[in-house]
Amino acid sequence: MRYVFPMATLTLKDVPPKLHSALRKRAEKNRRSLNQEVLFCLERIAGLSGSDDEERRAWLKASEQSLMATWDNSEDDVYNELLQK
């Protein structure tokens, strides 16, 4: 049986409006809640997300390979028309 530790709660007071706005915009851009965005930022600052860079590179490589397979398709009429223009 695995023991699950309860999550801690952190309350921030006197958050400057510009900071709050910037965090909210980042959260929307990254499709995260404000709470998730703040946790993400704190983890990066604390050095707890070192694998993010490796994971990001792996996803980018996989995406690039997938896109190249889609775009580099000689049977794709749209792609061929674009090449001729």
Z-matrix of the N, CA and C atoms (Angstrom, degrees):
N
C 1 1.442
C 2 1.529 1 109.19
N 3 1.289 2 115.80 1 134.17
C 4 1.460 3 121.32 2 -178.28
C 5 1.526 4 109.85 3 -97.77
N 6 1.333 5 116.06 4 132.45
C 7 1.462 6 120.23 5 177.69
C 8 1.521 7 108.92 6 -89.49
N 9 1.304 8 116.23 7 130.05
C 10 1.457 9 121.31 8 178.99
C 11 1.525 10 108.17 9 -103.71
N 12 1.334 11 115.15 10 123.09
C 13 1.454 12 119.81 11 179.76
C 14 1.529 13 109.49 12 -78.29
N 15 1.308 14 116.72 13 138.53
C 16 1.467 15 118.85 14 178.45
C 17 1.528 16 110.93 15 -68.48
N 18 1.309 17 116.32 16 145.38
C 19 1.459 18 121.52 17 178.49
C 20 1.524 19 109.48 18 -75.29
N 21 1.294 20 115.56 19 145.63
C 22 1.457 21 121.08 20 177.20
C 23 1.530 22 109.28 21 -85.84
N 24 1.299 23 115.97 22 157.27
C 25 1.457 24 122.03 23 176.90
C 26 1.511 25 108.85 24 -112.98
N 27 1.312 26 115.71 25 138.03
C 28 1.454 27 121.98 26 -179.75
C 29 1.519 28 107.70 27 -127.36
N 30 1.320 29 116.83 28 128.87
C 31 1.460 30 121.12 29 178.46
C 32 1.520 31 108.36 30 -111.53
N 33 1.318 32 116.19 31 128.31
C 34 1.461 33 121.17 32 177.87
C 35 1.517 34 108.99 33 -102.15
N 36 1.311 35 116.23 34 134.32
C 37 1.463 36 121.06 35 178.77
C 38 1.520 37 109.10 36 -117.04
N 39 1.310 38 115.08 37 153.52
C 40 1.471 39 122.75 38 175.44
C 41 1.531 40 112.63 39 56.63
N 42 1.315 41 116.47 40 44.55
C 43 1.460 42 120.87 41 176.54
C 44 1.524 43 107.71 42 -74.70
N 45 1.326 44 117.97 43 121.87
C 46 1.461 45 120.10 44 -179.99
C 47 1.536 46 111.18 45 -59.35
N 48 1.323 47 116.88 46 141.58
C 49 1.467 48 120.30 47 -178.34
C 50 1.527 49 113.70 48 -55.06
N 51 1.331 50 117.93 49 -38.76
C 52 1.471 51 120.46 50 -179.90
C 53 1.529 52 110.96 51 -65.14
N 54 1.324 53 116.81 52 -39.91
C 55 1.458 54 120.80 53 178.38
C 56 1.521 55 110.33 54 -66.03
N 57 1.322 56 116.22 55 -45.70
C 58 1.467 57 120.92 56 178.84
C 59 1.531 58 110.49 57 -58.80
N 60 1.313 59 116.37 58 -44.52
C 61 1.461 60 121.40 59 179.85
C 62 1.531 61 111.06 60 -63.94
N 63 1.320 62 116.34 61 -44.17
C 64 1.469 63 120.56 62 -179.90
C 65 1.525 64 110.90 63 -63.38
N 66 1.325 65 117.39 64 -41.69
C 67 1.460 66 120.76 65 178.79
C 68 1.528 67 111.04 66 -66.28
N 69 1.319 68 116.69 67 -40.06
C 70 1.466 69 120.47 68 178.96
C 71 1.536 70 110.48 69 -63.98
N 72 1.339 71 116.41 70 -41.65
C 73 1.467 72 120.28 71 178.54
C 74 1.532 73 110.85 72 -64.28
N 75 1.347 74 116.50 73 -42.31
C 76 1.473 75 120.20 74 177.44
C 77 1.516 76 110.82 75 -61.69
N 78 1.335 77 115.57 76 -41.42
C 79 1.466 78 120.52 77 -179.51
C 80 1.527 79 110.21 78 -62.06
N 81 1.317 80 117.33 79 -45.00
C 82 1.466 81 121.02 80 178.96
C 83 1.530 82 110.57 81 -62.66
N 84 1.331 83 115.55 82 -45.27
C 85 1.464 84 120.74 83 -179.30
C 86 1.529 85 111.10 84 -60.77
N 87 1.317 86 116.46 85 -39.04
C 88 1.465 87 121.78 86 -177.62
C 89 1.526 88 113.41 87 -92.51
N 90 1.337 89 115.64 88 6.12
C 91 1.468 90 121.65 89 179.55
C 92 1.522 91 112.22 90 55.21
N 93 1.322 92 114.30 91 46.73
C 94 1.456 93 120.93 92 177.13
C 95 1.526 94 108.66 93 -126.21
N 96 1.301 95 115.75 94 159.85
C 97 1.459 96 119.48 95 171.90
C 98 1.526 97 107.51 96 -72.98
N 99 1.303 98 116.50 97 165.17
C 100 1.464 99 120.14 98 177.74
C 101 1.526 100 109.76 99 -60.31
N 102 1.317 101 116.90 100 -42.24
C 103 1.465 102 121.06 101 178.77
C 104 1.528 103 111.09 102 -61.02
N 105 1.335 104 117.60 103 -45.41
C 106 1.464 105 120.97 104 178.81
C 107 1.521 106 111.52 105 -62.44
N 108 1.336 107 116.46 106 -38.69
C 109 1.464 108 119.86 107 -179.72
C 110 1.523 109 111.04 108 -66.24
N 111 1.321 110 116.88 109 -43.58
C 112 1.470 111 120.69 110 179.33
C 113 1.531 112 109.65 111 -62.87
N 114 1.336 113 116.93 112 -43.03
C 115 1.471 114 119.60 113 178.15
C 116 1.522 115 111.18 114 -63.37
N 117 1.328 116 116.54 115 -41.21
C 118 1.465 117 120.44 116 177.94
C 119 1.527 118 110.21 117 -59.11
N 120 1.333 119 116.97 118 -47.98
C 121 1.467 120 121.34 119 179.95
C 122 1.523 121 111.51 120 -61.73
N 123 1.313 122 116.91 121 -43.81
C 124 1.468 123 120.60 122 -179.87
C 125 1.530 124 111.43 123 -64.62
N 126 1.339 125 116.88 124 -40.12
C 127 1.471 126 119.83 125 178.22
C 128 1.529 127 111.11 126 -62.48
N 129 1.310 128 116.62 127 -40.64
C 130 1.472 129 119.79 128 179.43
C 131 1.520 130 110.46 129 -66.19
N 132 1.321 131 117.24 130 -42.82
C 133 1.459 132 120.89 131 179.90
C 134 1.527 133 110.53 132 -64.16
N 135 1.331 134 116.14 133 -38.98
C 136 1.464 135 120.72 134 -178.50
C 137 1.524 136 112.39 135 -78.80
N 138 1.334 137 117.04 136 -4.73
C 139 1.458 138 120.33 137 178.73
C 140 1.517 139 113.54 138 76.42
N 141 1.324 140 116.76 139 23.78
C 142 1.464 141 120.18 140 -178.54
C 143 1.518 142 113.08 141 -94.12
N 144 1.317 143 117.40 142 0.92
C 145 1.467 144 119.32 143 -176.80
C 146 1.527 145 110.93 144 -121.03
N 147 1.314 146 117.55 145 41.51
C 148 1.454 147 121.48 146 -178.24
C 149 1.505 148 113.92 147 -62.20
N 150 1.336 149 117.35 148 -26.86
C 151 1.458 150 119.72 149 -179.00
C 152 1.524 151 111.82 150 -78.00
N 153 1.333 152 118.44 151 -10.12
C 154 1.464 153 121.27 152 -178.84
C 155 1.513 154 111.61 153 -58.79
N 156 1.335 155 117.41 154 -41.67
C 157 1.458 156 119.94 155 -178.80
C 158 1.525 157 111.07 156 -64.85
N 159 1.321 158 117.01 157 -42.26
C 160 1.459 159 120.63 158 178.47
C 161 1.525 160 110.48 159 -65.34
N 162 1.315 161 115.68 160 -43.75
C 163 1.462 162 120.44 161 179.78
C 164 1.528 163 110.56 162 -64.11
N 165 1.319 164 115.96 163 -41.95
C 166 1.467 165 120.75 164 179.40
C 167 1.534 166 110.23 165 -61.57
N 168 1.337 167 116.87 166 -44.01
C 169 1.469 168 120.00 167 178.58
C 170 1.523 169 111.35 168 -62.40
N 171 1.320 170 116.79 169 -40.79
C 172 1.467 171 120.54 170 179.52
C 173 1.526 172 110.84 171 -64.10
N 174 1.313 173 117.29 172 -42.46
C 175 1.468 174 120.74 173 179.02
C 176 1.523 175 110.65 174 -66.67
N 177 1.321 176 117.54 175 -40.81
C 178 1.457 177 120.28 176 178.84
C 179 1.524 178 111.24 177 -63.21
N 180 1.324 179 116.50 178 -41.37
C 181 1.466 180 120.41 179 179.47
C 182 1.526 181 110.30 180 -64.30
N 183 1.336 182 116.31 181 -44.14
C 184 1.464 183 120.34 182 179.31
C 185 1.528 184 110.60 183 -64.22
N 186 1.321 185 116.71 184 -40.22
C 187 1.466 186 120.82 185 178.95
C 188 1.516 187 110.79 186 -65.08
N 189 1.311 188 115.78 187 -43.19
C 190 1.464 189 120.08 188 -179.50
C 191 1.527 190 110.55 189 -62.01
N 192 1.323 191 117.05 190 -43.45
C 193 1.462 192 120.41 191 179.19
C 194 1.521 193 111.05 192 -63.31
N 195 1.319 194 116.15 193 -40.64
C 196 1.460 195 120.75 194 179.58
C 197 1.525 196 111.00 195 -65.92
N 198 1.324 197 116.56 196 -43.02
C 199 1.462 198 120.03 197 179.36
C 200 1.521 199 111.43 198 -65.86
N 201 1.313 200 116.71 199 -41.07
C 202 1.464 201 119.55 200 179.90
C 203 1.530 202 110.48 201 -64.10
N 204 1.318 203 117.46 202 -37.81
C 205 1.465 204 120.27 203 178.31
C 206 1.523 205 110.37 204 -64.86
N 207 1.326 206 116.56 205 -33.94
C 208 1.460 207 120.81 206 179.53
C 209 1.519 208 111.04 207 -76.00
N 210 1.327 209 117.55 208 -46.82
C 211 1.462 210 120.95 209 -174.98
C 212 1.518 211 113.23 210 -78.72
N 213 1.300 212 116.78 211 -32.64
C 214 1.463 213 119.98 212 -177.93
C 215 1.529 214 109.31 213 -91.85
N 216 1.334 215 114.82 214 61.34
C 217 1.457 216 121.54 215 -176.00
C 218 1.525 217 107.79 216 -124.42
N 219 1.316 218 117.45 217 109.04
C 220 1.458 219 121.23 218 -175.73
C 221 1.525 220 112.71 219 -65.44
N 222 1.311 221 117.65 220 -17.59
C 223 1.462 222 120.87 221 179.61
C 224 1.528 223 112.50 222 -88.82
N 225 1.304 224 117.41 223 -1.71
C 226 1.463 225 121.83 224 -179.13
C 227 1.525 226 109.19 225 -82.89
N 228 1.325 227 117.38 226 109.76
C 229 1.466 228 122.03 227 -177.45
C 230 1.525 229 112.30 228 -61.74
N 231 1.317 230 117.43 229 -41.73
C 232 1.458 231 120.48 230 -178.75
C 233 1.524 232 109.97 231 -63.97
N 234 1.312 233 116.59 232 -43.97
C 235 1.461 234 120.99 233 179.32
C 236 1.532 235 110.06 234 -61.51
N 237 1.313 236 116.82 235 -44.49
C 238 1.455 237 120.36 236 -179.98
C 239 1.530 238 111.65 237 -64.26
N 240 1.326 239 117.42 238 -38.36
C 241 1.470 240 120.59 239 177.72
C 242 1.532 241 110.57 240 -64.08
N 243 1.316 242 116.15 241 -40.04
C 244 1.467 243 119.82 242 178.33
C 245 1.522 244 111.49 243 -64.92
N 246 1.319 245 116.55 244 -37.22
C 247 1.460 246 120.07 245 178.75
C 248 1.520 247 111.91 246 -65.58
N 249 1.315 248 116.81 247 -32.00
C 250 1.462 249 121.07 248 -177.79
C 251 1.521 250 112.03 249 -77.42
N 252 1.320 251 118.08 250 -20.74
C 253 1.473 252 121.08 251 -177.69
C 254 1.503 253 112.13 252 -83.08
